[in-house]
Amino acid sequence: MSQTSQKYQRRIDIYSKKHAQIEKRISQIALSRLFAFLIFLFFGISAWYDGNRVYALVALIALGTYGFFAWLHEKLYDLQPRAKMFLQINQEALYRTNHQWEMIRDGGEWALDEDGKENPMFKELQIFGEVSLYKALNHCALYGSKKELANRLKHGIKDDLLRVNTQNAALSLIPENNLRQRVLVEGKLSGLNQKEVNRFLKWINTDQHLPRWIVWLSKIQPLILLATWVQATLTLSFEIPTAWQAFLFLQILIYALTTKTLQPCYEVLVSDQHRPIQSLEHIFKLVEKKHFEDAYLKSWQSSLCQNGLPSTQIQSLSKYANALAVKHSALLYGVLSTLFLWELRYASKVVSWHQSNHQHIPKLLEALYTFEVISSLSFFASDHPNYSAPTLVTLATDSFENHPQINPIDVKALGHPLFKPSVRKDNDFTMHFPYKLLLVTGSNMSGKSSFLRALGMNLKLAQMGCVVCAKAFQFVQCDLATSIQVNDDPAQGWSRYYAEVVRIKSIIQRAKQEKSLPLFYLIDEMLSGTNSLERQKASRFITQQLLSSHAFGMITTHDLSLTELQSKYPTQIDCAFFGDEWDATHKQLKFDYQIQSGIATSTNALRVFEQEGIQIE
């Protein structure tokens, strides 16, 4: 078991024990409450009938004890779900560490649709899905945070400074495991879903204002209440004639005239929607006063609190929403709204709060989403201490060709981030300038496709400001395109071969476009679904088209004749290969999964059959 696994297992044991202790104490206190109440009942009744002061004192002590146990009971009920949630998030973290992907439900499949059209690269590079980078990275509780994480996985961070700031901020949070886990727990306990957020934001973005006469009434309503209750007290207690009935009628009339105008201003808040929003108060409290060392997080925190503490703002709204929630009790609502002008008072406060806060509340939510994404990247870095921070090489122009001293990709000990360390094979690899294309040959099962995926996935991690599965990773900012093990598309009536042709066409078109970023392409086993003669001719044409663009990339192939292009383009094409060995004694293929310079000199298609006991003459 790795050190990271041991760390999470210890936490699981701690929180399992805590949760069991809390449940036991809740049961004990519930029994103690009952016992204290029975004592109060017995001695209270005895004191009532006997007039015994000792009995009365015991009854009072029992009542106080009952109140104390009730308070303690409430505190433990508040701790119970938190202990359970800490247990759950550490168990999920252990699943990630042990690569038990099937135990984690959200693979981000909902994010696969991009602008109404699915981008197959995200499946080919295992960005989303059952076994995916999204599952490995996602430590977000709020839907908005998950959406931002998915978008960064899809598109990366184009702003170089923001990417570096994000990377440094995530690394600075590695020692803050307690903070990261508490934010995650509070977010999950909030129960906040996107439907609730959308309803709340729709309310926030809707202009809320009251007619002047209602605003005027809200200001004088304390005087009206004071006049009504002073007169009522004088008349009912001292029999002094007053006009309190007229003032009470005035209050009823005010309620009748204002309620239809006031209700739309707070209806969203008196459903269940205000409760999840209220729970965000706990998350903001965790981050708004935290002392951060990182400059970017300090700036983030300053922006978060520039209009006051977010927790205080949400606390105020929650207070008003809770007061107006009496609407669910028709009798209580009617009594309070008429006798105390309750609705007028608190609905006016809600409108006033909205007018003061509606502009920056959406920004607070966006800031919270950003923090959760950074926290997720920090979780990932903390769980993989052997991963490294990538280095971005900035280009002065849109093409690395104009920078002869820069290798666009230069990595040491590159590995597949979703493979277990025990089976992962790491590779050193450099895309040497001035070469624009690396042709990778090799036999079946030698590791070509996995290497392409490892490179593409780590590039995606680097572009979003995350650590990568490598000892060193230098890259230039670029767009990425893939064609890896393309499948048929029955929905469109496309065969595997046609689907691959369509994909390669799109890569060539993107490569030839004038864009701010160069294109890096990864093409695996090009045109394997057709006959050798036509595949060779088409493959050569495609390769030459890519060489004539500003793009750079890698193509894996079994077609050794394609490497003949190296002699025609010696300054643009480099060759590498993955090899194998045949163990004649055990009739078994052996692979080292190491990329080497040169061209493969062997094939193994028939050896695979022989390994499986099938002799082909």
C-alpha positions as CSV (number, residue, x, y, z in Angstrom):
1,M,0.0,0.0,0.0
2,S,1.4,3.4,-1.0
3,Q,2.0,6.2,1.5
4,T,-1.0,8.1,0.1
5,S,-3.2,5.1,0.5
6,Q,-2.0,4.6,4.0
7,K,-2.7,8.3,4.7
8,Y,-6.3,8.0,3.6
9,Q,-6.8,4.6,5.3
10,R,-5.8,6.2,8.6
11,R,-8.3,9.0,8.1
12,I,-11.0,6.5,7.3
13,D,-10.3,4.7,10.5
14,I,-10.3,8.0,12.5
15,Y,-13.6,9.2,11.0
16,S,-15.2,5.8,11.3
17,K,-14.4,5.8,15.0
18,K,-15.6,9.4,15.4
19,H,-18.9,8.7,13.6
20,A,-19.6,5.6,15.7
21,Q,-18.8,7.6,18.9
22,I,-21.1,10.4,17.9
23,E,-24.0,8.0,17.2
24,K,-23.4,6.3,20.5
25,R,-23.3,9.7,22.4
26,I,-26.5,10.8,20.6
27,S,-28.3,7.6,21.8
28,Q,-26.9,8.2,25.4
29,I,-28.0,11.8,25.4
30,A,-31.4,11.0,24.0
31,L,-31.9,8.6,26.9
32,S,-30.6,11.1,29.4
33,R,-33.0,13.8,28.0
34,L,-35.9,11.4,28.6
35,F,-34.7,10.6,32.1
36,A,-34.3,14.3,33.0
37,F,-37.8,15.1,31.6
38,L,-39.4,12.3,33.6
39,I,-37.6,13.6,36.8
40,F,-38.9,17.1,36.0
41,L,-42.4,15.8,35.5
42,F,-42.4,13.8,38.7
43,F,-41.0,16.4,41.0
44,G,-42.8,19.2,39.3
45,I,-46.2,17.6,39.8
46,S,-45.2,16.7,43.4
47,A,-44.1,20.3,44.1
48,W,-47.4,21.6,42.7
49,Y,-49.5,19.4,45.0
50,D,-47.4,19.3,48.1
51,G,-45.8,22.8,47.9
52,N,-42.5,21.3,48.7
53,R,-39.7,23.6,47.9
54,V,-37.1,20.9,47.7
55,Y,-39.2,19.1,45.1
56,A,-39.5,22.4,43.2
57,L,-35.7,22.9,43.3
58,V,-35.1,19.4,42.0
59,A,-37.7,20.0,39.3
60,L,-35.9,23.2,38.2
61,I,-32.5,21.4,38.2
62,A,-34.0,18.6,36.1
63,L,-35.5,21.2,33.7
64,G,-32.1,22.9,33.3
65,T,-30.4,19.5,32.8
66,Y,-33.0,18.7,30.1
67,G,-32.3,22.0,28.3
68,F,-28.5,21.3,28.5
69,F,-29.0,17.8,27.0
70,A,-31.2,19.3,24.3
71,W,-28.5,21.8,23.4
72,L,-25.8,19.1,23.4
73,H,-28.1,16.8,21.3
74,E,-28.4,19.5,18.7
75,K,-24.7,20.0,18.6
76,L,-24.0,16.3,18.1
77,Y,-26.7,16.2,15.3
78,D,-24.8,19.0,13.6
79,L,-21.5,17.0,13.9
80,Q,-22.9,13.7,12.8
81,P,-23.3,14.4,9.0
82,R,-20.0,16.1,8.9
83,A,-18.2,13.1,10.4
84,K,-20.0,10.9,8.0
85,M,-19.1,13.1,5.0
86,F,-15.4,13.2,6.1
87,L,-15.5,9.5,6.1
88,Q,-17.1,9.4,2.6
89,I,-14.6,11.8,0.9
90,N,-11.6,10.0,2.4
91,Q,-13.0,6.7,1.2
92,E,-13.5,8.2,-2.3
93,A,-9.9,9.5,-2.2
94,L,-8.7,6.0,-1.3
95,Y,-10.6,4.6,-4.4
96,R,-8.8,7.2,-6.6
97,T,-5.4,6.3,-5.1
98,N,-6.0,2.6,-5.6
99,H,-7.4,3.2,-9.1
100,Q,-10.8,1.7,-8.2
101,W,-12.5,3.9,-10.8
102,E,-15.7,1.9,-10.8
103,M,-16.4,3.0,-7.2
104,I,-16.5,6.7,-8.3
105,R,-19.8,7.6,-10.0
106,D,-19.2,10.9,-11.7
107,G,-17.0,10.5,-14.8
108,G,-18.0,13.8,-16.3
109,E,-19.8,12.2,-19.2
110,W,-22.3,15.0,-19.0
111,A,-19.5,17.3,-20.2
112,L,-18.7,15.3,-23.4
113,D,-21.1,17.4,-25.5
114,E,-19.4,20.5,-26.8
115,D,-21.5,23.1,-28.7
116,G,-24.0,20.4,-29.6
117,K,-21.4,18.1,-31.1
118,E,-19.4,15.5,-29.2
119,N,-15.6,15.9,-29.4
120,P,-14.1,12.4,-29.8
121,M,-10.7,13.5,-28.5
122,F,-12.1,13.6,-25.0
123,K,-12.8,9.9,-25.1
124,E,-9.7,9.0,-27.0
125,L,-7.5,10.7,-24.3
126,Q,-9.7,9.4,-21.5
127,I,-10.6,13.0,-20.4
128,F,-14.1,11.9,-19.4
129,G,-15.6,8.5,-18.8
130,E,-15.5,5.4,-16.6
131,V,-11.7,5.6,-16.3
132,S,-10.7,9.2,-16.9
133,L,-8.7,12.3,-15.8
134,Y,-11.9,13.9,-14.7
135,K,-12.4,11.2,-12.1
136,A,-8.8,11.5,-11.0
137,L,-9.1,15.3,-10.6
138,N,-12.6,16.0,-9.4
139,H,-12.8,17.0,-5.8
140,C,-15.5,19.6,-6.4
141,A,-18.9,19.6,-4.5
142,L,-20.7,22.3,-6.4
143,Y,-22.0,21.8,-10.0
144,G,-20.5,25.2,-11.1
145,S,-17.1,24.1,-9.9
146,K,-17.4,20.7,-11.7
147,K,-18.4,22.6,-14.9
148,E,-15.4,24.9,-14.6
149,L,-13.1,21.9,-14.0
150,A,-14.5,20.2,-17.1
151,N,-14.1,23.3,-19.2
152,R,-10.5,23.7,-18.1
153,L,-9.8,20.0,-19.0
154,K,-11.4,20.6,-22.4
155,H,-9.8,23.9,-23.4
156,G,-7.0,24.5,-20.9
157,I,-6.0,28.0,-19.8
158,K,-5.0,30.1,-22.8
159,D,-3.7,33.0,-20.6
160,D,-0.1,32.0,-19.7
161,L,0.0,34.1,-16.6
162,L,-3.3,32.7,-15.3
163,R,-2.1,29.2,-16.0
164,V,1.1,29.7,-14.0
165,N,-0.8,31.5,-11.2
166,T,-3.3,28.6,-11.0
167,Q,-0.5,26.1,-10.9
168,N,1.4,27.9,-8.1
169,A,-1.8,28.4,-6.1
170,A,-2.6,24.7,-6.3
171,L,0.9,23.8,-5.1
172,S,0.7,26.3,-2.2
173,L,-2.5,24.6,-0.9
174,I,-0.8,21.1,-0.7
175,P,-0.1,21.6,3.1
176,E,-3.6,22.9,3.6
177,N,-5.3,19.5,3.5
178,N,-7.6,20.3,6.4
179,L,-8.9,23.4,4.7
180,R,-9.4,21.6,1.4
181,Q,-11.3,18.7,3.0
182,R,-13.5,21.1,5.1
183,V,-14.4,23.1,2.0
184,L,-15.3,19.9,0.2
185,V,-17.4,18.6,3.1
186,E,-19.3,21.8,3.5
187,G,-19.9,22.0,-0.2
188,K,-21.3,18.4,-0.3
189,L,-23.4,19.0,2.8
190,S,-25.0,22.1,1.2
191,G,-26.9,19.9,-1.2
192,L,-26.7,22.7,-3.7
193,N,-27.6,21.6,-7.2
194,Q,-27.6,23.6,-10.4
195,K,-31.4,23.9,-10.6
196,E,-31.4,25.7,-7.3
197,V,-28.5,27.9,-8.3
198,N,-30.2,28.9,-11.6
199,R,-33.4,29.8,-9.7
200,F,-31.4,31.8,-7.2
201,L,-29.4,33.6,-9.9
202,K,-32.5,34.3,-11.9
203,W,-34.0,36.0,-8.8
204,I,-30.7,37.8,-8.3
205,N,-30.6,39.1,-11.9
206,T,-34.2,40.2,-11.8
207,D,-34.8,43.8,-10.9
208,Q,-36.4,43.9,-7.5
209,H,-38.0,47.2,-6.5
210,L,-41.1,48.3,-4.5
211,P,-43.5,51.1,-5.2
212,R,-42.7,54.3,-3.3
213,W,-45.8,54.0,-1.2
214,I,-44.8,50.6,0.1
215,V,-41.3,51.8,0.7
216,W,-42.8,54.7,2.7
217,L,-45.0,52.2,4.7
218,S,-42.0,50.0,5.4
219,K,-40.2,53.0,7.0
220,I,-43.2,54.0,9.2
221,Q,-44.4,50.5,10.1
222,P,-42.5,50.5,13.4
223,L,-44.5,53.7,14.4
224,I,-47.7,52.1,13.3
225,L,-47.0,49.0,15.4
226,L,-46.0,51.0,18.4
227,A,-49.1,53.1,18.2
228,T,-51.3,50.0,17.9
229,W,-49.8,48.1,20.8
230,V,-49.5,51.1,23.1
231,Q,-53.2,51.9,22.6
232,A,-54.2,48.3,22.9
233,T,-52.3,48.0,26.2
234,L,-53.9,51.2,27.6
235,T,-57.4,50.1,26.7
236,L,-57.2,46.4,27.6
237,S,-55.2,46.8,30.7
238,F,-56.2,50.2,32.1
239,E,-59.6,50.7,30.3
240,I,-58.4,54.0,28.8
241,P,-60.4,54.7,25.6
242,T,-58.2,54.7,22.5
243,A,-58.5,54.1,18.8
244,W,-56.5,50.8,18.8
245,Q,-59.1,48.9,16.8
246,A,-58.8,51.5,14.0
247,F,-55.0,51.1,14.0
248,L,-55.4,47.3,13.9
249,F,-57.7,47.6,11.0
250,L,-55.1,49.8,9.3
251,Q,-52.5,47.0,9.7
252,I,-54.9,44.5,8.2
253,L,-55.6,46.9,5.4
254,I,-51.8,47.4,4.8
255,Y,-51.3,43.6,4.6
256,A,-54.2,43.2,2.2
257,L,-52.9,46.0,-0.1
258,T,-49.2,45.0,-0.1
259,T,-49.0,41.2,0.0
260,K,-49.5,40.6,-3.8
261,T,-46.7,43.0,-4.5
262,L,-44.4,41.7,-1.8
263,Q,-44.7,37.9,-2.4
264,P,-42.9,37.8,-5.8
265,C,-39.9,39.5,-4.2
266,Y,-39.2,36.6,-1.9
267,E,-41.0,33.5,-3.1
268,V,-37.8,31.9,-4.3
269,L,-36.3,32.2,-0.9
270,V,-39.1,30.6,1.1
271,S,-39.0,27.4,-0.8
272,D,-36.1,25.0,-0.1
273,Q,-33.9,27.1,-2.2
274,H,-32.7,29.4,0.6
275,R,-31.4,26.5,2.6
276,P,-28.6,25.4,0.2
277,I,-27.7,29.0,-0.4
278,Q,-27.5,29.6,3.3
279,S,-25.2,26.6,3.7
280,L,-22.6,28.4,1.5
281,E,-22.1,30.7,4.5
282,H,-19.9,27.9,6.1
283,I,-17.7,27.6,3.0
284,F,-17.1,31.4,2.7
285,K,-16.2,31.5,6.4
286,L,-13.5,29.0,5.8
287,V,-11.8,30.9,3.0
288,E,-12.6,34.6,3.6
289,K,-10.3,35.0,6.7
290,K,-7.7,32.3,5.9
291,H,-4.2,33.6,5.7
292,F,-2.8,32.5,2.2
293,E,0.9,32.7,1.4
294,D,0.3,32.5,-2.4
295,A,0.0,36.0,-4.1
296,Y,-2.7,34.8,-6.5
297,L,-4.8,33.4,-3.6
298,K,-4.3,36.6,-1.7
299,S,-5.6,38.6,-4.7
300,W,-8.5,36.2,-5.0
301,Q,-9.4,36.6,-1.4
302,S,-9.1,40.4,-1.6
303,S,-11.5,40.4,-4.6
304,L,-13.8,38.0,-2.7
305,C,-14.2,40.4,0.2
306,Q,-14.0,43.8,-1.5
307,N,-17.8,44.3,-0.8
308,G,-17.7,42.9,2.7
309,L,-17.5,39.4,4.1
310,P,-19.6,37.0,1.9
311,S,-20.6,34.9,4.9
312,T,-22.1,38.0,6.5
313,Q,-24.1,38.9,3.4
314,I,-25.5,35.4,3.0
315,Q,-26.2,35.2,6.8
316,S,-28.3,38.4,6.5
317,L,-30.3,37.0,3.5
318,S,-30.8,33.7,5.4
319,K,-32.1,35.5,8.4
320,Y,-34.7,37.3,6.3
321,A,-35.6,34.2,4.4
322,N,-36.1,32.2,7.6
323,A,-38.3,34.9,9.0
324,L,-40.5,34.8,5.8
325,A,-40.6,31.0,5.8
326,V,-43.5,31.2,8.2
327,K,-45.6,31.5,5.1
328,H,-45.7,27.7,5.1
329,S,-47.9,27.9,8.2
330,A,-51.0,29.7,7.1
331,L,-52.2,30.5,10.6
332,L,-48.9,31.8,11.9
333,Y,-48.3,33.7,8.7
334,G,-51.7,35.4,9.0
335,V,-51.2,36.3,12.6
336,L,-47.7,37.7,12.2
337,S,-48.5,39.6,9.0
338,T,-51.5,41.4,10.3
339,L,-50.6,41.9,14.0
340,F,-46.9,42.7,13.5
341,L,-46.7,43.6,9.7
342,W,-44.2,40.7,9.5
343,E,-44.3,40.3,5.7
344,L,-43.9,44.1,5.1
345,R,-40.9,44.3,7.4
346,Y,-38.9,41.3,6.1
347,A,-39.9,41.5,2.4
348,S,-38.7,45.1,2.4
349,K,-35.4,44.0,4.0
350,V,-35.0,41.3,1.3
351,V,-35.5,43.9,-1.5
352,S,-33.1,46.2,0.2
353,W,-30.5,43.4,0.4
354,H,-31.1,42.6,-3.2
355,Q,-30.5,46.1,-4.3
356,S,-27.2,46.3,-2.3
357,N,-25.8,42.8,-3.3
358,H,-27.3,41.7,-6.6
359,Q,-24.2,42.8,-8.7
360,H,-21.5,41.0,-6.8
361,I,-23.3,37.8,-5.6
362,P,-22.8,36.0,-9.0
363,K,-19.2,37.0,-8.8
364,L,-18.9,35.4,-5.3
365,L,-20.3,32.1,-6.7
366,E,-17.8,32.2,-9.6
367,A,-15.0,32.9,-7.1
368,L,-16.1,29.9,-5.1
369,Y,-16.1,27.7,-8.2
370,T,-12.5,28.8,-9.0
371,F,-11.3,28.0,-5.5
372,E,-12.8,24.5,-5.7
373,V,-11.1,23.9,-9.0
374,I,-7.7,25.0,-7.6
375,S,-8.4,22.9,-4.5
376,S,-9.0,19.9,-6.8
377,L,-5.7,20.4,-8.6
378,S,-4.1,20.6,-5.1
379,F,-5.6,17.4,-4.0
380,F,-4.2,15.7,-7.2
381,A,-0.8,17.2,-6.6
382,S,-0.8,16.1,-2.9
383,D,-1.9,12.6,-3.8
384,H,0.9,12.3,-6.4
385,P,4.1,13.6,-4.7
386,N,6.3,12.2,-7.5
387,Y,4.5,14.2,-10.2
388,S,6.1,17.5,-11.3
389,A,5.0,21.0,-12.2
390,P,5.2,21.5,-16.0
391,T,7.2,24.4,-17.5
392,L,5.7,26.5,-20.2
393,V,8.0,27.9,-22.9
394,T,6.5,31.2,-24.2
395,L,6.8,31.9,-27.9
396,A,7.2,35.4,-29.2
397,T,5.4,34.4,-32.4
398,D,2.7,31.8,-33.3
399,S,5.1,29.2,-34.5
400,F,7.8,27.3,-32.8
401,E,9.6,27.1,-36.2
402,N,10.8,30.7,-35.6
403,H,12.5,29.7,-32.4
404,P,15.4,27.4,-33.3
405,Q,16.6,27.0,-29.7
406,I,13.3,25.6,-28.4
407,N,12.1,22.0,-28.4
408,P,8.3,22.2,-28.4
409,I,7.9,19.1,-26.2
410,D,10.6,17.9,-23.8
411,V,9.8,15.4,-21.1
412,K,11.6,13.2,-18.6
413,A,10.1,10.0,-17.2
414,L,6.7,10.6,-18.9
415,G,4.0,8.1,-17.7
416,H,0.3,7.4,-18.2
417,P,-1.5,9.2,-15.3
418,L,-4.2,6.6,-15.0
419,F,-2.0,3.6,-14.9
420,K,-1.0,2.1,-11.5
421,P,2.7,3.0,-10.7
422,S,3.4,-0.8,-10.4
423,V,2.6,-1.4,-14.1
424,R,3.4,2.1,-15.6
425,K,6.4,2.4,-17.9
426,D,7.9,5.8,-18.1
427,N,9.7,7.3,-21.1
428,D,12.0,10.2,-21.8
429,F,10.9,12.0,-25.0
430,T,11.9,15.1,-26.9
431,M,10.3,16.6,-29.9
432,H,13.6,18.0,-31.3
433,F,13.7,21.2,-33.3
434,P,13.6,21.5,-36.3
435,Y,11.7,18.2,-36.7
436,K,7.9,18.7,-37.2
437,L,6.9,15.1,-37.3
438,L,7.9,12.0,-35.4
439,L,7.1,8.8,-37.1
440,V,6.8,6.0,-34.5
441,T,6.9,2.4,-35.7
442,G,6.6,-0.8,-33.7
443,S,4.9,-4.1,-33.5
444,N,1.5,-4.9,-32.0
445,M,1.0,-4.3,-28.3
446,S,4.4,-2.6,-27.9
447,G,3.0,0.6,-26.3
448,K,2.6,3.1,-29.2
449,S,-1.1,4.0,-28.5
450,S,-0.6,4.2,-24.7
451,F,2.4,6.5,-25.3
452,L,0.3,8.8,-27.5
453,R,-2.4,8.9,-24.8
454,A,0.1,9.5,-22.0
455,L,1.6,12.5,-23.9
456,G,-1.8,13.9,-24.9
457,M,-3.3,13.5,-21.4
458,N,-0.3,15.1,-19.6
459,L,-0.4,18.0,-22.1
460,K,-4.0,18.5,-21.1
461,L,-3.0,18.5,-17.4
462,A,-0.2,20.9,-18.1
463,Q,-2.4,23.3,-20.0
464,M,-4.8,23.6,-17.1
465,G,-2.1,24.4,-14.5
466,C,-1.9,20.9,-13.0
467,V,1.0,18.7,-12.1
468,V,1.9,16.0,-14.7
469,C,3.0,12.4,-14.5
470,A,6.6,13.1,-15.3
471,K,9.8,14.2,-13.7
472,A,10.0,17.1,-16.0
473,F,7.6,18.4,-18.7
474,Q,8.4,21.4,-20.9
475,F,5.9,22.4,-23.6
476,V,4.8,25.2,-25.8
477,Q,1.2,26.5,-25.7
478,C,-0.6,24.7,-28.5
479,D,-3.9,23.3,-29.7
480,L,-4.3,19.6,-29.6
481,A,-5.9,17.2,-32.2
482,T,-6.1,13.4,-32.0
483,S,-7.0,10.4,-34.1
484,I,-6.5,7.4,-31.8
485,Q,-8.3,4.1,-32.4
486,V,-11.2,5.7,-34.2
487,N,-14.4,3.7,-34.1
488,D,-17.3,3.4,-36.5
489,D,-20.3,5.6,-36.1
490,P,-23.5,3.6,-36.7
491,A,-25.7,6.7,-35.8
492,Q,-24.3,8.5,-38.9
493,G,-23.8,5.4,-41.0
494,W,-20.1,5.7,-41.0
495,S,-17.7,2.8,-41.2
496,R,-14.5,2.9,-39.1
497,Y,-12.5,3.8,-42.2
498,Y,-14.7,6.6,-43.2
499,A,-14.9,8.0,-39.7
500,E,-11.1,8.0,-39.6
501,V,-10.9,9.8,-43.0
502,V,-13.3,12.5,-41.7
503,R,-11.2,12.9,-38.6
504,I,-7.9,13.2,-40.5
505,K,-9.5,15.7,-42.9
506,S,-10.4,17.9,-39.9
507,I,-6.9,17.7,-38.5
508,I,-5.4,18.8,-41.9
509,Q,-7.9,21.7,-42.1
510,R,-7.0,22.8,-38.6
511,A,-3.3,22.5,-39.3
512,K,-3.5,24.8,-42.3
513,Q,-5.6,27.4,-40.5
514,E,-3.9,30.7,-39.5
515,K,-4.3,30.7,-35.7
516,S,-2.6,32.2,-32.7
517,L,-1.5,28.8,-31.5
518,P,0.3,26.0,-33.4
519,L,-1.5,22.6,-33.7
520,F,0.0,19.5,-32.1
521,Y,-1.5,16.3,-33.5
522,L,-1.4,12.7,-32.4
523,I,-2.4,10.2,-35.1
524,D,-2.5,6.4,-34.3
525,E,-2.3,3.6,-36.9
526,M,-3.3,5.8,-39.8
527,L,-5.8,4.3,-42.3
528,S,-5.5,0.7,-41.0
529,G,-8.9,-0.2,-42.4
530,T,-7.9,-0.4,-46.1
531,N,-5.6,-2.3,-48.3
532,S,-1.8,-1.8,-48.1
533,L,-1.3,-0.2,-51.5
534,E,-3.9,2.5,-51.1
535,R,-3.1,3.0,-47.4
536,Q,0.6,3.7,-48.4
537,K,-0.4,6.2,-51.0
538,A,-2.9,8.0,-48.8
539,S,-0.6,8.0,-45.8
540,R,2.2,9.7,-47.8
541,F,-0.2,12.3,-49.0
542,I,-1.5,13.1,-45.5
543,T,2.0,13.2,-44.1
544,Q,3.1,15.7,-46.8
545,Q,0.0,17.8,-46.2
546,L,0.8,18.0,-42.5
547,L,4.5,18.9,-43.1
548,S,3.4,21.8,-45.3
549,S,1.5,23.4,-42.4
550,H,2.7,25.0,-39.2
551,A,1.5,22.0,-37.2
552,F,3.8,19.5,-35.5
553,G,3.0,16.1,-34.1
554,M,3.4,12.3,-34.0
555,I,2.1,9.5,-36.2
556,T,2.3,5.8,-35.2
557,T,2.3,3.2,-38.0
558,H,2.9,-0.4,-38.8
559,D,3.7,0.7,-42.4
560,L,7.5,0.7,-42.4
561,S,7.5,2.1,-46.0
562,L,6.2,5.4,-44.6
563,T,9.5,6.0,-42.9
564,E,11.1,6.3,-46.4
565,L,9.8,9.9,-46.3
566,Q,12.5,10.7,-43.8
567,S,15.1,10.6,-46.6
568,K,13.0,13.1,-48.6
569,Y,12.4,15.4,-45.6
570,P,15.5,14.8,-43.4
571,T,15.1,18.1,-41.5
572,Q,11.4,17.7,-40.8
573,I,10.9,14.0,-40.0
574,D,12.4,12.0,-37.2
575,C,11.8,8.4,-36.5
576,A,11.4,6.4,-33.3
577,F,10.1,2.9,-32.4
578,F,8.9,0.5,-29.7
579,G,10.4,-2.9,-29.9
580,D,9.7,-6.5,-28.7
581,E,11.5,-9.8,-28.2
582,W,10.3,-13.3,-28.8
583,D,11.0,-15.8,-26.1
584,A,11.2,-19.0,-28.1
585,T,11.5,-21.2,-25.0
586,H,8.2,-20.1,-23.5
587,K,6.7,-19.0,-26.8
588,Q,5.9,-15.6,-25.4
589,L,6.4,-12.0,-26.6
590,K,8.2,-9.6,-24.3
591,F,8.0,-5.8,-24.3
592,D,10.0,-3.1,-22.6
593,Y,7.6,-0.3,-23.6
594,Q,10.5,2.1,-24.1
595,I,10.6,4.5,-27.0
596,Q,13.9,4.4,-28.9
597,S,15.4,6.4,-31.7
598,G,15.3,4.7,-35.1
599,I,13.0,2.4,-37.1
600,A,11.4,-0.9,-36.0
601,T,13.1,-3.9,-37.5
602,S,10.6,-6.6,-36.6
603,T,6.9,-7.4,-36.7
604,N,5.0,-9.8,-34.5
605,A,1.5,-10.3,-36.0
606,L,2.1,-14.1,-36.5
607,R,4.0,-14.4,-33.2
608,V,0.8,-13.2,-31.4
609,F,-1.1,-16.2,-32.9
610,E,1.7,-18.5,-32.0
611,Q,1.7,-17.2,-28.4
612,E,-2.0,-18.1,-28.2
613,G,-1.3,-21.6,-29.6
614,I,-2.4,-21.0,-33.1
615,Q,0.2,-22.1,-35.7
616,I,0.0,-20.4,-39.1
617,E,2.1,-22.0,-41.8
